[in-house]
Amino acid sequence: MNNLRWKLRVTAARLGREGMLGIGLLFLSLCVYTLVLQPTQTRINQLHAQLVTMASSKESGSGSNTAHNAPVTEQLAAYYRFFPAQLSAPKWLGEIYKDAKAQNLVLTKGKYTPLHERAGKLIRYEINLPVSGNFQQIYRFISKVLKDIPYIALNSISYERRKIGETSIKAKIKFYLYLGPGS
């Protein structure tokens, strides 16, 4: 055992600092190749094989997505069916108020205006909500509304704080709720 240590010390002394650094870098590069590059190359090969399979199935017309093959009128009808009927507006407004109550926000008098789009059949409700609370409550409220109602879009937010040290702010939030033509 002592003989092996002596041989390693002699070899290290002959190689010097630069030689030992070179051996260390060689070992490090071997580890990087084995642990990073080789698995990555295997994954790239798998993804390439999937891509080739998908491209060949698309060329042969055996793709599972038939919506793109449907006539435009059917695609448009399916699009409009996605949206709830116009008469369901009170349900969605109730959902908005429920989310505000869950965040302990103070909702003052809101304004709701139905707007008929010139092109298309959708009805857009413009919902203006003045709310009071802290920033986190308002942020969580908006996030929850956007998560709970897939037919709503956030148009604008404006904040107002009376004094610098106040935690309570007043915000004006404008949503657009899109509803379908059904009754």
FENMOKA-V959544 format. One record per residue. RES is the residue in one letter. SS is DSSP state (H for helix, E for strand, C for the rest). PHI is phi in whole degrees, 0 to 359 (NA if undefined). Layout:
res=RES ss=SS phi=PHI
res=RES ss=SS phi=PHI
This chain:
res=M ss=C phi=NA
res=N ss=H phi=297
res=N ss=H phi=296
res=L ss=H phi=294
res=R ss=H phi=297
res=W ss=H phi=297
res=K ss=H phi=295
res=L ss=H phi=294
res=R ss=H phi=294
res=V ss=H phi=295
res=T ss=H phi=295
res=A ss=H phi=296
res=A ss=H phi=293
res=R ss=H phi=293
res=L ss=H phi=289
res=G ss=H phi=78
res=R ss=H phi=296
res=E ss=H phi=294
res=G ss=H phi=294
res=M ss=H phi=294
res=L ss=H phi=297
res=G ss=H phi=297
res=I ss=H phi=294
res=G ss=H phi=297
res=L ss=H phi=293
res=L ss=H phi=297
res=F ss=H phi=295
res=L ss=H phi=297
res=S ss=H phi=293
res=L ss=H phi=296
res=C ss=H phi=295
res=V ss=H phi=298
res=Y ss=H phi=298
res=T ss=H phi=289
res=L ss=H phi=269
res=V ss=H phi=242
res=L ss=H phi=292
res=Q ss=H phi=296
res=P ss=H phi=297
res=T ss=H phi=295
res=Q ss=H phi=296
res=T ss=H phi=298
res=R ss=H phi=295
res=I ss=H phi=298
res=N ss=H phi=296
res=Q ss=H phi=296
res=L ss=H phi=295
res=H ss=H phi=296
res=A ss=H phi=296
res=Q ss=H phi=296
res=L ss=H phi=297
res=V ss=H phi=297
res=T ss=H phi=296
res=M ss=H phi=295
res=A ss=H phi=295
res=S ss=H phi=290
res=S ss=H phi=288
res=K ss=H phi=290
res=E ss=H phi=295
res=S ss=C phi=278
res=G ss=C phi=81
res=S ss=C phi=262
res=G ss=C phi=294
res=S ss=C phi=277
res=N ss=C phi=268
res=T ss=C phi=269
res=A ss=H phi=296
res=H ss=H phi=287
res=N ss=H phi=272
res=A ss=C phi=287
res=P ss=C phi=299
res=V ss=H phi=300
res=T ss=H phi=296
res=E ss=H phi=290
res=Q ss=H phi=297
res=L ss=H phi=294
res=A ss=H phi=297
res=A ss=H phi=296
res=Y ss=H phi=299
res=Y ss=H phi=293
res=R ss=H phi=292
res=F ss=H phi=297
res=F ss=C phi=274
res=P ss=C phi=289
res=A ss=E phi=293
res=Q ss=H phi=300
res=L ss=H phi=290
res=S ss=H phi=273
res=A ss=H phi=305
res=P ss=H phi=300
res=K ss=H phi=298
res=W ss=H phi=289
res=L ss=H phi=294
res=G ss=H phi=298
res=E ss=H phi=296
res=I ss=H phi=297
res=Y ss=H phi=295
res=K ss=H phi=296
res=D ss=H phi=294
res=A ss=H phi=293
res=K ss=H phi=295
res=A ss=H phi=297
res=Q ss=C phi=264
res=N ss=C phi=58
res=L ss=C phi=271
res=V ss=E phi=264
res=L ss=E phi=261
res=T ss=C phi=270
res=K ss=C phi=303
res=G ss=C phi=267
res=K ss=E phi=234
res=Y ss=E phi=235
res=T ss=E phi=230
res=P ss=E phi=282
res=L ss=E phi=236
res=H ss=E phi=272
res=E ss=C phi=289
res=R ss=C phi=294
res=A ss=C phi=256
res=G ss=C phi=91
res=K ss=C phi=250
res=L ss=C phi=285
res=I ss=E phi=251
res=R ss=E phi=252
res=Y ss=E phi=266
res=E ss=E phi=270
res=I ss=E phi=244
res=N ss=E phi=255
res=L ss=E phi=236
res=P ss=E phi=276
res=V ss=E phi=232
res=S ss=E phi=231
res=G ss=E phi=170
res=N ss=C phi=270
res=F ss=H phi=300
res=Q ss=H phi=296
res=Q ss=H phi=297
res=I ss=H phi=294
res=Y ss=H phi=299
res=R ss=H phi=296
res=F ss=H phi=299
res=I ss=H phi=298
res=S ss=H phi=299
res=K ss=H phi=294
res=V ss=H phi=298
res=L ss=H phi=295
res=K ss=H phi=283
res=D ss=H phi=284
res=I ss=C phi=240
res=P ss=C phi=288
res=Y ss=C phi=259
res=I ss=E phi=243
res=A ss=E phi=229
res=L ss=E phi=275
res=N ss=E phi=265
res=S ss=E phi=201
res=I ss=E phi=220
res=S ss=E phi=228
res=Y ss=E phi=246
res=E ss=E phi=216
res=R ss=C phi=236
res=R ss=C phi=292
res=K ss=C phi=233
res=I ss=C phi=298
res=G ss=C phi=280
res=E ss=C phi=289
res=T ss=C phi=268
res=S ss=C phi=276
res=I ss=E phi=232
res=K ss=E phi=253
res=A ss=E phi=230
res=K ss=E phi=246
res=I ss=E phi=247
res=K ss=E phi=241
res=F ss=E phi=250
res=Y ss=E phi=243
res=L ss=E phi=254
res=Y ss=E phi=259
res=L ss=E phi=234
res=G ss=E phi=277
res=P ss=C phi=282
res=G ss=C phi=299
res=S ss=C phi=261
